[in-house]
């Protein structure tokens, strides 16, 4: 990987380290290791292939230096052995070509393994979060921001995936390449190697500082993009669009959106300029380092202290030295970003569902089913029991429960009997209805189906028994038939 590409990779990860910087502990790291253990065989294979790739990367400059030495010696052979020199050059060229092919093949295989590990991790995380969220009570969905929840399934999961598909690849392969390159360079000329290492801060410091500045710009852009997304989501929904057309101010809405888009444009221009300045400085520093190698190395070669081929090898190895150094300098940013993403995903997985099914849950008895409310008292749960502060964009969640909305409700509906619950808006009619399918649990008292407390019944048997038409009709983006069959996909046309 070239210095420019490695630097771009480092800056990209620095720019995308704009998640909430919550402190994380060693527990997060241990959980990540446990979560990745199912991919341990692929991880071991990936590390072995990365080591092979590092060896191949260092071998090419050494062979190129040997080619230069053979050409230099063959130009004025003492015994007139030009044919031998030609054969040696051709052999070395063939080895370089073979190594290039092997390097390409191993690189492709390494990337395939990295992608398999990363995408497999995305699959595991997404399915785990999705399945866990489905177990959450209705109160969870009424409080959390849908966009923030979807972001956990998308942005944060992808951020965690980068820990294996990108960060692991960057850290491990670059570390092996760096160590091998330094060993070979010190073996060729420890003086020139030490001098090139003196120039190291000129590469590392700008990468870290520019990365931090780009991260700040990226946070600003992410905030403004989030505001635009919120405005579009609210205004482009059917209820939102209706309100804007009935009572809103279309001109003012357009002006507000344009102002936010204008700020995003300005940040984009500033980001492009920071990137250009960094890459220009990086290219300049690389040229200066190469000039040092060629100048000092050429001086020693003319004095006979160094082979001409060693100068070429040192110059080629130098390009393979600063690239991993620059990448490793920003590895902390990448690791921090990935761990924050993991922590945000684990935060959702650690949220305990308010309503859990008992291990020995019973089924609704067969036959006609009665519905009974016995001295039911109910208040909506406190936010800290059903949600996360980060999903509601607040600092802390209220720990106080809501006021009691049902006070000692008792009645019984026999099979075939029709009962109407009448009252003004907010009187508790929908709340009563939501207690029957166990969308919420009562504070005290009991709700019974066929004489069985719904808390003792399985959710599956309750769903099979009850039929409900919700107050707010919702259709999934599918056919009418698919929506009708959603409760029972195996229902016949007659049913």
BASE-334576 format. One record per residue (C-alpha): z, y, x; residue number from 1; residue in three letters. Coordinates in steps of 0.02 Angstrom, whole numbers. Each point is the difference from the previous one (the first is absolute). Example, Ala and Ser with C-alpha at 12.3 -4.5 7.8 and 13.67 -1.06 7.14 Angstrom:
<nodes>
Z 390, Y -225, X 615, resi 1, resn Ala $
Z -33, Y 172, X 69, resi 2, resn Ser $
</nodes>
This chain:
<nodes>
Z 0, Y 0, X 0, resi 1, resn Unk $
Z -47, Y 170, X 71, resi 2, resn Unk $
Z 128, Y 137, X 33, resi 3, resn Unk $
Z -75, Y 106, X -139, resi 4, resn Unk $
Z 9, Y -140, X -128, resi 5, resn Unk $
Z 177, Y -46, X 51, resi 6, resn Unk $
Z 54, Y 181, X -11, resi 7, resn Unk $
Z -79, Y 14, X -172, resi 8, resn Unk $
Z 94, Y -156, X -55, resi 9, resn Unk $
Z 163, Y 75, X 64, resi 10, resn Unk $
Z -29, Y 166, X -85, resi 11, resn Unk $
Z -51, Y -86, X -162, resi 12, resn Unk $
Z 164, Y -91, X -8, resi 13, resn Unk $
Z 96, Y 158, X 44, resi 14, resn Unk $
Z -88, Y 92, X -140, resi 15, resn Unk $
Z 41, Y -137, X -123, resi 16, resn Unk $
Z 184, Y -8, X 46, resi 17, resn Unk $
Z 40, Y 121, X -141, resi 18, resn Unk $
Z 100, Y -115, X -109, resi 19, resn Unk $
Z 179, Y 49, X -40, resi 20, resn Unk $
Z 95, Y -18, X 161, resi 21, resn Unk $
Z 145, Y -102, X -69, resi 22, resn Unk $
Z 109, Y -73, X 137, resi 23, resn Unk $
Z -21, Y -186, X 19, resi 24, resn Unk $
Z 114, Y -128, X 78, resi 25, resn Unk $
Z -17, Y -162, X 96, resi 26, resn Unk $
Z 10, Y -85, X -169, resi 27, resn Unk $
Z -173, Y 67, X -41, resi 28, resn Unk $
Z -70, Y -71, X 162, resi 29, resn Unk $
Z 80, Y -170, X -34, resi 30, resn Unk $
Z -72, Y -2, X -175, resi 31, resn Unk $
Z -172, Y 41, X 68, resi 32, resn Unk $
Z 13, Y -144, X 123, resi 33, resn Unk $
Z 55, Y -120, X -138, resi 34, resn Unk $
Z -139, Y 62, X -112, resi 35, resn Unk $
Z -130, Y -27, X 137, resi 36, resn Unk $
Z 66, Y -171, X 49, resi 37, resn Unk $
Z -121, Y -87, X -119, resi 38, resn Unk $
Z -141, Y 66, X 112, resi 39, resn Unk $
Z 83, Y -52, X 165, resi 40, resn Unk $
Z -138, Y -121, X 52, resi 41, resn Unk $
Z -134, Y 133, X -19, resi 42, resn Unk $
Z 111, Y 123, X 94, resi 43, resn Unk $
Z 18, Y -120, X 148, resi 44, resn Unk $
Z -187, Y -31, X 4, resi 45, resn Unk $
Z -31, Y 187, X -9, resi 46, resn Unk $
Z 113, Y 33, X 150, resi 47, resn Unk $
Z -84, Y -136, X 103, resi 48, resn Unk $
Z -173, Y 68, X -38, resi 49, resn Unk $
Z 57, Y 177, X 38, resi 50, resn Unk $
Z 60, Y -58, X 171, resi 51, resn Unk $
Z -168, Y -83, X 34, resi 52, resn Unk $
Z -89, Y 158, X -54, resi 53, resn Unk $
Z 106, Y 104, X 119, resi 54, resn Unk $
Z -46, Y -114, X 146, resi 55, resn Unk $
Z -185, Y 13, X -42, resi 56, resn Unk $
Z 15, Y 189, X -12, resi 57, resn Unk $
Z 71, Y 13, X 176, resi 58, resn Unk $
Z -122, Y -127, X 74, resi 59, resn Unk $
Z -157, Y 103, X -31, resi 60, resn Unk $
Z 47, Y 149, X 113, resi 61, resn Unk $
Z 45, Y -120, X 142, resi 62, resn Unk $
Z -169, Y -86, X -12, resi 63, resn Unk $
Z -88, Y 168, X -7, resi 64, resn Unk $
Z 88, Y 49, X 162, resi 65, resn Unk $
Z -56, Y -162, X 81, resi 66, resn Unk $
Z -180, Y 39, X -48, resi 67, resn Unk $
Z 14, Y 168, X 89, resi 68, resn Unk $
Z 73, Y -83, X 155, resi 69, resn Unk $
Z -138, Y -131, X 6, resi 70, resn Unk $
Z -134, Y 135, X -18, resi 71, resn Unk $
Z 83, Y 104, X 137, resi 72, resn Unk $
Z 12, Y -147, X 118, resi 73, resn Unk $
Z -174, Y -63, X -42, resi 74, resn Unk $
Z -81, Y 168, X 39, resi 75, resn Unk $
Z 23, Y -31, X 187, resi 76, resn Unk $
Z 40, Y -184, X 24, resi 77, resn Unk $
Z 40, Y -54, X 177, resi 78, resn Unk $
Z -98, Y -161, X -14, resi 79, resn Unk $
Z -132, Y 52, X -125, resi 80, resn Unk $
Z 71, Y -89, X -152, resi 81, resn Unk $
Z -75, Y 105, X -139, resi 82, resn Unk $
Z -45, Y -151, X -105, resi 83, resn Unk $
Z 181, Y -58, X 1, resi 84, resn Unk $
Z 56, Y 174, X -53, resi 85, resn Unk $
Z -126, Y 1, X -141, resi 86, resn Unk $
Z 61, Y -168, X -62, resi 87, resn Unk $
Z 180, Y 60, X 7, resi 88, resn Unk $
Z -42, Y 159, X -97, resi 89, resn Unk $
Z -91, Y -101, X -133, resi 90, resn Unk $
Z 146, Y -121, X -11, resi 91, resn Unk $
Z 125, Y 142, X -20, resi 92, resn Unk $
Z -111, Y 84, X -129, resi 93, resn Unk $
Z -9, Y -163, X -96, resi 94, resn Unk $
Z 190, Y -15, X 5, resi 95, resn Unk $
Z 17, Y 178, X -65, resi 96, resn Unk $
Z -119, Y -41, X -142, resi 97, resn Unk $
Z 93, Y -162, X -39, resi 98, resn Unk $
Z 167, Y 93, X -1, resi 99, resn Unk $
Z -74, Y 132, X -114, resi 100, resn Unk $
Z -55, Y -135, X -123, resi 101, resn Unk $
Z 169, Y -86, X 12, resi 102, resn Unk $
Z 89, Y 167, X -23, resi 103, resn Unk $
Z -103, Y 36, X -155, resi 104, resn Unk $
Z 34, Y -173, X -73, resi 105, resn Unk $
Z 186, Y 5, X 36, resi 106, resn Unk $
Z 8, Y 178, X -66, resi 107, resn Unk $
Z -81, Y -51, X -164, resi 108, resn Unk $
Z 117, Y -150, X -17, resi 109, resn Unk $
Z 151, Y 108, X 41, resi 110, resn Unk $
Z -52, Y 129, X -130, resi 111, resn Unk $
Z -27, Y -139, X -128, resi 112, resn Unk $
Z 176, Y -66, X 31, resi 113, resn Unk $
Z 71, Y 176, X -9, resi 114, resn Unk $
Z -90, Y 29, X -165, resi 115, resn Unk $
Z 59, Y -168, X -69, resi 116, resn Unk $
Z 180, Y 41, X 43, resi 117, resn Unk $
Z -10, Y 177, X -68, resi 118, resn Unk $
Z -92, Y -43, X -160, resi 119, resn Unk $
Z 113, Y -150, X -27, resi 120, resn Unk $
Z 148, Y 114, X 15, resi 121, resn Unk $
Z -76, Y 119, X -128, resi 122, resn Unk $
Z -23, Y -147, X -119, resi 123, resn Unk $
Z 180, Y -57, X 23, resi 124, resn Unk $
Z 74, Y 174, X -19, resi 125, resn Unk $
Z -107, Y 52, X -148, resi 126, resn Unk $
Z 32, Y -158, X -98, resi 127, resn Unk $
Z 186, Y 7, X 39, resi 128, resn Unk $
Z 16, Y 181, X -55, resi 129, resn Unk $
Z -111, Y -26, X -154, resi 130, resn Unk $
Z 96, Y -154, X -57, resi 131, resn Unk $
Z 166, Y 87, X 31, resi 132, resn Unk $
Z -51, Y 157, X -95, resi 133, resn Unk $
Z -52, Y -106, X -149, resi 134, resn Unk $
Z 180, Y -60, X -11, resi 135, resn Unk $
Z 66, Y 178, X -14, resi 136, resn Unk $
Z 61, Y 63, X -170, resi 137, resn Unk $
Z -94, Y 124, X -107, resi 138, resn Unk $
Z 124, Y 136, X 53, resi 139, resn Unk $
Z -68, Y -15, X 177, resi 140, resn Unk $
Z -176, Y 46, X -57, resi 141, resn Unk $
Z 58, Y 141, X -113, resi 142, resn Unk $
Z 85, Y 86, X 147, resi 143, resn Unk $
Z -108, Y -31, X 153, resi 144, resn Unk $
Z -159, Y 94, X 40, resi 145, resn Unk $
Z -146, Y -120, X -19, resi 146, resn Unk $
Z -93, Y 79, X 146, resi 147, resn Unk $
Z 149, Y -24, X 116, resi 148, resn Unk $
Z 17, Y -181, X -53, resi 149, resn Unk $
Z -185, Y -35, X 26, resi 150, resn Unk $
Z 13, Y 84, X 170, resi 151, resn Unk $
Z 128, Y -130, X 52, resi 152, resn Unk $
Z -125, Y -136, X -45, resi 153, resn Unk $
Z -142, Y 86, X 92, resi 154, resn Unk $
Z 44, Y 128, X 134, resi 155, resn Unk $
Z 166, Y -72, X 57, resi 156, resn Unk $
Z -61, Y -179, X -1, resi 157, resn Unk $
Z -151, Y 51, X 104, resi 158, resn Unk $
Z 115, Y 97, X 116, resi 159, resn Unk $
Z 105, Y -155, X 24, resi 160, resn Unk $
Z -157, Y -104, X 28, resi 161, resn Unk $
Z -49, Y 113, X 145, resi 162, resn Unk $
Z 154, Y -63, X 92, resi 163, resn Unk $
Z -89, Y -165, X 25, resi 164, resn Unk $
Z -186, Y 37, X -10, resi 165, resn Unk $
Z 7, Y 158, X 106, resi 166, resn Unk $
Z 168, Y 35, X 82, resi 167, resn Unk $
Z 29, Y -178, X 60, resi 168, resn Unk $
Z -177, Y -7, X 69, resi 169, resn Unk $
Z 19, Y 169, X 85, resi 170, resn Unk $
Z 171, Y -30, X 78, resi 171, resn Unk $
Z -20, Y -179, X 59, resi 172, resn Unk $
Z -180, Y 4, X 63, resi 173, resn Unk $
Z 20, Y 170, X 82, resi 174, resn Unk $
Z 163, Y -51, X 83, resi 175, resn Unk $
Z -80, Y -156, X 76, resi 176, resn Unk $
Z -154, Y 99, X 52, resi 177, resn Unk $
Z 108, Y 137, X 77, resi 178, resn Unk $
Z 103, Y -121, X 104, resi 179, resn Unk $
Z -152, Y -95, X 64, resi 180, resn Unk $
Z -94, Y 160, X 39, resi 181, resn Unk $
Z 147, Y 73, X 97, resi 182, resn Unk $
Z 22, Y -160, X 101, resi 183, resn Unk $
Z -184, Y -4, X 47, resi 184, resn Unk $
Z -7, Y 187, X 40, resi 185, resn Unk $
Z 154, Y -8, X 111, resi 186, resn Unk $
Z -77, Y -148, X 89, resi 187, resn Unk $
Z -159, Y 99, X 34, resi 188, resn Unk $
Z 84, Y 164, X 51, resi 189, resn Unk $
Z 180, Y 44, X -37, resi 190, resn Unk $
Z -24, Y 179, X 59, resi 191, resn Unk $
Z -141, Y 41, X -121, resi 192, resn Unk $
Z 89, Y -93, X -140, resi 193, resn Unk $
Z 158, Y 104, X 23, resi 194, resn Unk $
Z -101, Y 160, X 2, resi 195, resn Unk $
Z -87, Y -44, X -163, resi 196, resn Unk $
Z 168, Y -39, X -79, resi 197, resn Unk $
Z 58, Y 176, X 44, resi 198, resn Unk $
Z -133, Y 63, X -120, resi 199, resn Unk $
Z 71, Y -110, X -138, resi 200, resn Unk $
Z 101, Y 139, X -86, resi 201, resn Unk $
Z -160, Y 100, X -20, resi 202, resn Unk $
Z -59, Y -139, X -117, resi 203, resn Unk $
Z 160, Y -52, X -86, resi 204, resn Unk $
Z 81, Y 169, X -37, resi 205, resn Unk $
Z -153, Y 75, X -88, resi 206, resn Unk $
Z -20, Y -159, X -102, resi 207, resn Unk $
Z 180, Y 9, X -62, resi 208, resn Unk $
Z 0, Y 187, X -33, resi 209, resn Unk $
Z -169, Y 2, X -85, resi 210, resn Unk $
Z 50, Y -153, X -100, resi 211, resn Unk $
Z 157, Y 87, X -62, resi 212, resn Unk $
Z -99, Y 155, X -48, resi 213, resn Unk $
Z -130, Y -104, X -90, resi 214, resn Unk $
Z 139, Y -92, X -91, resi 215, resn Unk $
Z 67, Y 166, X -66, resi 216, resn Unk $
Z -174, Y 51, X -57, resi 217, resn Unk $
Z -25, Y -170, X -81, resi 218, resn Unk $
Z 165, Y 16, X -94, resi 219, resn Unk $
Z -56, Y 168, X -68, resi 220, resn Unk $
Z -168, Y -71, X -51, resi 221, resn Unk $
Z 83, Y -151, X -81, resi 222, resn Unk $
Z 115, Y 113, X -100, resi 223, resn Unk $
Z -143, Y 107, X -62, resi 224, resn Unk $
Z -106, Y -154, X -39, resi 225, resn Unk $
Z 146, Y -72, X -98, resi 226, resn Unk $
Z 13, Y 161, X -100, resi 227, resn Unk $
Z -186, Y -5, X -38, resi 228, resn Unk $
Z 13, Y -183, X -50, resi 229, resn Unk $
Z 146, Y 39, X -115, resi 230, resn Unk $
Z -95, Y 143, X -81, resi 231, resn Unk $
Z -155, Y -108, X -26, resi 232, resn Unk $
Z 101, Y -148, X -66, resi 233, resn Unk $
Z 92, Y 108, X -126, resi 234, resn Unk $
Z -150, Y 104, X -55, resi 235, resn Unk $
Z -127, Y -141, X -5, resi 236, resn Unk $
Z 105, Y -118, X -107, resi 237, resn Unk $
Z -41, Y 2, X -185, resi 238, resn Unk $
Z 164, Y 86, X -53, resi 239, resn Unk $
Z -8, Y 123, X 145, resi 240, resn Unk $
Z -181, Y 46, X -32, resi 241, resn Unk $
Z 39, Y 26, X -184, resi 242, resn Unk $
Z 143, Y 119, X 40, resi 243, resn Unk $
Z -106, Y 100, X 122, resi 244, resn Unk $
Z -138, Y 18, X -128, resi 245, resn Unk $
Z 119, Y 46, X -140, resi 246, resn Unk $
Z 127, Y 110, X 88, resi 247, resn Unk $
Z -48, Y 10, X 183, resi 248, resn Unk $
Z -93, Y 126, X 104, resi 249, resn Unk $
Z -154, Y -84, X 76, resi 250, resn Unk $
Z -40, Y 147, X 115, resi 251, resn Unk $
Z 176, Y 6, X 70, resi 252, resn Unk $
Z 2, Y -189, X 21, resi 253, resn Unk $
Z -162, Y 8, X 100, resi 254, resn Unk $
Z 67, Y 142, X 107, resi 255, resn Unk $
Z 159, Y -97, X 38, resi 256, resn Unk $
Z -97, Y -155, X 50, resi 257, resn Unk $
Z -121, Y 102, X 107, resi 258, resn Unk $
Z 146, Y 81, X 92, resi 259, resn Unk $
Z 72, Y -170, X 44, resi 260, resn Unk $
Z -170, Y -66, X 54, resi 261, resn Unk $
Z -22, Y 157, X 107, resi 262, resn Unk $
Z 163, Y -36, X 91, resi 263, resn Unk $
Z -56, Y -178, X 33, resi 264, resn Unk $
Z -163, Y 67, X 72, resi 265, resn Unk $
Z 92, Y 119, X 117, resi 266, resn Unk $
Z 113, Y -140, X 62, resi 267, resn Unk $
Z -154, Y -108, X 29, resi 268, resn Unk $
Z -79, Y 135, X 110, resi 269, resn Unk $
Z 161, Y 21, X 101, resi 270, resn Unk $
Z 13, Y -189, X 21, resi 271, resn Unk $
Z -179, Y -12, X 63, resi 272, resn Unk $
Z 32, Y 138, X 129, resi 273, resn Unk $
Z 160, Y -82, X 64, resi 274, resn Unk $
Z -92, Y -165, X 19, resi 275, resn Unk $
Z -144, Y 82, X 92, resi 276, resn Unk $
Z 117, Y 91, X 121, resi 277, resn Unk $
Z 91, Y -162, X 35, resi 278, resn Unk $
Z -157, Y -103, X 32, resi 279, resn Unk $
Z -71, Y 137, X 111, resi 280, resn Unk $
Z 160, Y 2, X 103, resi 281, resn Unk $
Z 1, Y -189, X 6, resi 282, resn Unk $
Z -178, Y -7, X 64, resi 283, resn Unk $
Z 39, Y 132, X 130, resi 284, resn Unk $
Z 153, Y -93, X 63, resi 285, resn Unk $
Z -98, Y -162, X 10, resi 286, resn Unk $
Z -134, Y 87, X 103, resi 287, resn Unk $
Z 131, Y 73, X 117, resi 288, resn Unk $
Z 82, Y -170, X 24, resi 289, resn Unk $
Z -168, Y -80, X 40, resi 290, resn Unk $
Z -37, Y 141, X 122, resi 291, resn Unk $
Z 163, Y -39, X 90, resi 292, resn Unk $
Z -45, Y -184, X 13, resi 293, resn Unk $
Z -176, Y 33, X 61, resi 294, resn Unk $
Z 54, Y 138, X 120, resi 295, resn Unk $
Z 151, Y -84, X 78, resi 296, resn Unk $
Z -76, Y -173, X -12, resi 297, resn Unk $
Z -163, Y 58, X 79, resi 298, resn Unk $
Z 97, Y 83, X 141, resi 299, resn Unk $
Z 92, Y -162, X 38, resi 300, resn Unk $
Z -162, Y -100, X -15, resi 301, resn Unk $
Z -87, Y 112, X 128, resi 302, resn Unk $
Z 148, Y -25, X 118, resi 303, resn Unk $
Z -15, Y -187, X -23, resi 304, resn Unk $
Z 170, Y -17, X -84, resi 305, resn Unk $
Z -76, Y -52, X -167, resi 306, resn Unk $
Z -153, Y -95, X -56, resi 307, resn Unk $
Z -130, Y 97, X -101, resi 308, resn Unk $
Z 16, Y -132, X -134, resi 309, resn Unk $
Z 187, Y 31, X -12, resi 310, resn Unk $
Z -35, Y 183, X -39, resi 311, resn Unk $
Z -115, Y -50, X -143, resi 312, resn Unk $
Z 127, Y -129, X -63, resi 313, resn Unk $
Z 139, Y 130, X 4, resi 314, resn Unk $
Z -106, Y 124, X -98, resi 315, resn Unk $
Z -43, Y -131, X -132, resi 316, resn Unk $
Z 180, Y -62, X -9, resi 317, resn Unk $
Z 59, Y 179, X -23, resi 318, resn Unk $
Z -95, Y 11, X -164, resi 319, resn Unk $
Z 94, Y -157, X -53, resi 320, resn Unk $
Z 166, Y 72, X 55, resi 321, resn Unk $
Z 14, Y 164, X -93, resi 322, resn Unk $
Z -61, Y -74, X -165, resi 323, resn Unk $
Z 147, Y -120, X -22, resi 324, resn Unk $
Z 121, Y 129, X 72, resi 325, resn Unk $
Z -54, Y 128, X -129, resi 326, resn Unk $
Z 12, Y -130, X -139, resi 327, resn Unk $
Z 171, Y -62, X 54, resi 328, resn Unk $
Z 63, Y 179, X 10, resi 329, resn Unk $
Z -28, Y 16, X -187, resi 330, resn Unk $
Z 58, Y -177, X -41, resi 331, resn Unk $
Z 170, Y 64, X -54, resi 332, resn Unk $
Z -84, Y 108, X -132, resi 333, resn Unk $
Z -97, Y -151, X -63, resi 334, resn Unk $
Z 152, Y -112, X -3, resi 335, resn Unk $
Z 105, Y 132, X -89, resi 336, resn Unk $
Z -137, Y 26, X -129, resi 337, resn Unk $
Z -17, Y -186, X -33, resi 338, resn Unk $
Z 189, Y -27, X -12, resi 339, resn Unk $
Z 18, Y 145, X -122, resi 340, resn Unk $
Z -137, Y -79, X -107, resi 341, resn Unk $
Z 89, Y -168, X 7, resi 342, resn Unk $
Z 164, Y 82, X -49, resi 343, resn Unk $
Z -80, Y 86, X -150, resi 344, resn Unk $
Z -71, Y -167, X -57, resi 345, resn Unk $
Z 166, Y -89, X 26, resi 346, resn Unk $
Z 84, Y 140, X -98, resi 347, resn Unk $
Z -97, Y -53, X -154, resi 348, resn Unk $
Z 29, Y -186, X 32, resi 349, resn Unk $
Z 187, Y 31, X 17, resi 350, resn Unk $
Z 13, Y 84, X -171, resi 351, resn Unk $
Z 87, Y -127, X -110, resi 352, resn Unk $
Z -72, Y -25, X -175, resi 353, resn Unk $
Z 123, Y 61, X -131, resi 354, resn Unk $
Z -42, Y -144, X -118, resi 355, resn Unk $
Z 5, Y -174, X 76, resi 356, resn Unk $
Z -32, Y -163, X -88, resi 357, resn Unk $
Z 139, Y -129, X 4, resi 358, resn Unk $
Z -38, Y -161, X 97, resi 359, resn Unk $
Z 45, Y -103, X -155, resi 360, resn Unk $
Z -92, Y 111, X -124, resi 361, resn Unk $
Z -29, Y -82, X -169, resi 362, resn Unk $
Z -149, Y 1, X -117, resi 363, resn Unk $
Z -8, Y 79, X -171, resi 364, resn Unk $
Z 38, Y -137, X -128, resi 365, resn Unk $
Z -151, Y -64, X -94, resi 366, resn Unk $
Z -29, Y 54, X -179, resi 367, resn Unk $
Z 25, Y 166, X -90, resi 368, resn Unk $
Z 87, Y 129, X 108, resi 369, resn Unk $
Z 128, Y 127, X -56, resi 370, resn Unk $
Z 39, Y 163, X 91, resi 371, resn Unk $
Z 180, Y 58, X 9, resi 372, resn Unk $
Z 85, Y 153, X 75, resi 373, resn Unk $
Z 188, Y -18, X 16, resi 374, resn Unk $
Z 102, Y 156, X 43, resi 375, resn Unk $
Z -131, Y 58, X 126, resi 376, resn Unk $
Z 44, Y 145, X 114, resi 377, resn Unk $
Z -132, Y 60, X 121, resi 378, resn Unk $
Z -32, Y 140, X 124, resi 379, resn Unk $
Z -147, Y 14, X 117, resi 380, resn Unk $
Z 41, Y -54, X 179, resi 381, resn Unk $
Z 35, Y 127, X 137, resi 382, resn Unk $
Z -149, Y 41, X 113, resi 383, resn Unk $
Z 79, Y -76, X 157, resi 384, resn Unk $
Z 0, Y -172, X -84, resi 385, resn Unk $
Z -184, Y -4, X -45, resi 386, resn Unk $
Z -94, Y 110, X 123, resi 387, resn Unk $
Z -14, Y 72, X 175, resi 388, resn Unk $
Z 20, Y 181, X 50, resi 389, resn Unk $
Z -157, Y -9, X 106, resi 390, resn Unk $
Z -101, Y -58, X -151, resi 391, resn Unk $
Z 61, Y 147, X -103, resi 392, resn Unk $
Z -18, Y 133, X 136, resi 393, resn Unk $
Z 183, Y 49, X -7, resi 394, resn Unk $
Z 134, Y 2, X 135, resi 395, resn Unk $
Z 125, Y -111, X -92, resi 396, resn Unk $
Z 6, Y -91, X -166, resi 397, resn Unk $
Z 125, Y 39, X -135, resi 398, resn Unk $
Z 133, Y -135, X -10, resi 399, resn Unk $
Z 59, Y 50, X -172, resi 400, resn Unk $
Z -60, Y -104, X -146, resi 401, resn Unk $
Z -79, Y 77, X -152, resi 402, resn Unk $
Z 92, Y 42, X -159, resi 403, resn Unk $
Z 26, Y -141, X -122, resi 404, resn Unk $
Z -146, Y 1, X -123, resi 405, resn Unk $
Z 48, Y -151, X -107, resi 406, resn Unk $
Z 175, Y -10, X -71, resi 407, resn Unk $
Z 56, Y -165, X -77, resi 408, resn Unk $
Z -165, Y -48, X -82, resi 409, resn Unk $
Z 10, Y -157, X -106, resi 410, resn Unk $
Z -128, Y -78, X -117, resi 411, resn Unk $
Z -90, Y -164, X -27, resi 412, resn Unk $
Z -182, Y -33, X -45, resi 413, resn Unk $
Z -27, Y -172, X -75, resi 414, resn Unk $
Z -164, Y -95, X 23, resi 415, resn Unk $
Z -131, Y 74, X -117, resi 416, resn Unk $
Z 106, Y 153, X -37, resi 417, resn Unk $
Z -72, Y 173, X 32, resi 418, resn Unk $
Z 118, Y 136, X 62, resi 419, resn Unk $
Z -50, Y 180, X 34, resi 420, resn Unk $
Z 95, Y 105, X 126, resi 421, resn Unk $
Z -18, Y 180, X -56, resi 422, resn Unk $
Z 54, Y 155, X 94, resi 423, resn Unk $
Z -56, Y 159, X 83, resi 424, resn Unk $
Z -83, Y 3, X 170, resi 425, resn Unk $
Z 125, Y -50, X 134, resi 426, resn Unk $
Z 117, Y -87, X -122, resi 427, resn Unk $
Z -16, Y -165, X 95, resi 428, resn Unk $
Z -130, Y -100, X -96, resi 429, resn Unk $
Z -106, Y -41, X 153, resi 430, resn Unk $
Z 157, Y -32, X 101, resi 431, resn Unk $
Z 56, Y -130, X -127, resi 432, resn Unk $
Z -170, Y -83, X 5, resi 433, resn Unk $
Z 0, Y -7, X 191, resi 434, resn Unk $
Z 165, Y -95, X 2, resi 435, resn Unk $
Z -72, Y -149, X -94, resi 436, resn Unk $
Z -127, Y -52, X 136, resi 437, resn Unk $
Z 136, Y 38, X 130, resi 438, resn Unk $
Z -86, Y 150, X 78, resi 439, resn Unk $
Z 178, Y 66, X 16, resi 440, resn Unk $
Z 171, Y -81, X -7, resi 441, resn Unk $
Z 132, Y 59, X -121, resi 442, resn Unk $
Z 160, Y 78, X 68, resi 443, resn Unk $
Z 105, Y -99, X -123, resi 444, resn Unk $
Z -29, Y -106, X -153, resi 445, resn Unk $
Z -146, Y -120, X -15, resi 446, resn Unk $
Z -180, Y -15, X -58, resi 447, resn Unk $
Z -42, Y -174, X -63, resi 448, resn Unk $
Z -158, Y -96, X -41, resi 449, resn Unk $
Z 29, Y -151, X -110, resi 450, resn Unk $
Z 185, Y 16, X 39, resi 451, resn Unk $
Z -27, Y 0, X 190, resi 452, resn Unk $
Z 46, Y 150, X 107, resi 453, resn Unk $
Z -162, Y 66, X 76, resi 454, resn Unk $
Z 89, Y 12, X 169, resi 455, resn Unk $
Z 13, Y -190, X -2, resi 456, resn Unk $
Z -184, Y -27, X -43, resi 457, resn Unk $
Z -147, Y -12, X 120, resi 458, resn Unk $
Z -121, Y 145, X 2, resi 459, resn Unk $
Z -148, Y -117, X -27, resi 460, resn Unk $
Z 69, Y -73, X -161, resi 461, resn Unk $
Z 44, Y 174, X -65, resi 462, resn Unk $
Z -178, Y 58, X 30, resi 463, resn Unk $
Z -68, Y -152, X -90, resi 464, resn Unk $
Z 112, Y 34, X -150, resi 465, resn Unk $
Z -17, Y 188, X -22, resi 466, resn Unk $
Z -146, Y 107, X -49, resi 467, resn Unk $
Z 8, Y 188, X 22, resi 468, resn Unk $
Z -115, Y 148, X -27, resi 469, resn Unk $
Z 56, Y 136, X 118, resi 470, resn Unk $
Z 15, Y 181, X -53, resi 471, resn Unk $
Z -119, Y 59, X 136, resi 472, resn Unk $
Z -154, Y -111, X 1, resi 473, resn Unk $
Z -67, Y -40, X 172, resi 474, resn Unk $
Z -163, Y -87, X 43, resi 475, resn Unk $
Z -42, Y -72, X 170, resi 476, resn Unk $
Z -169, Y 42, X 73, resi 477, resn Unk $
Z -82, Y -158, X -64, resi 478, resn Unk $
Z -88, Y -64, X -155, resi 479, resn Unk $
Z 81, Y 10, X -172, resi 480, resn Unk $
Z 4, Y -189, X -4, resi 481, resn Unk $
Z 91, Y -8, X 167, resi 482, resn Unk $
Z 129, Y 125, X -63, resi 483, resn Unk $
Z 28, Y -101, X -159, resi 484, resn Unk $
Z 21, Y -159, X 101, resi 485, resn Unk $
Z 120, Y 78, X 125, resi 486, resn Unk $
Z 159, Y -75, X -78, resi 487, resn Unk $
Z -84, Y -170, X -24, resi 488, resn Unk $
Z -158, Y -29, X 104, resi 489, resn Unk $
Z -19, Y -174, X -76, resi 490, resn Unk $
Z -2, Y 61, X -182, resi 491, resn Unk $
Z -146, Y -57, X -106, resi 492, resn Unk $
Z -115, Y 117, X -96, resi 493, resn Unk $
Z 87, Y -47, X -163, resi 494, resn Unk $
Z 170, Y 41, X 71, resi 495, resn Unk $
</nodes>
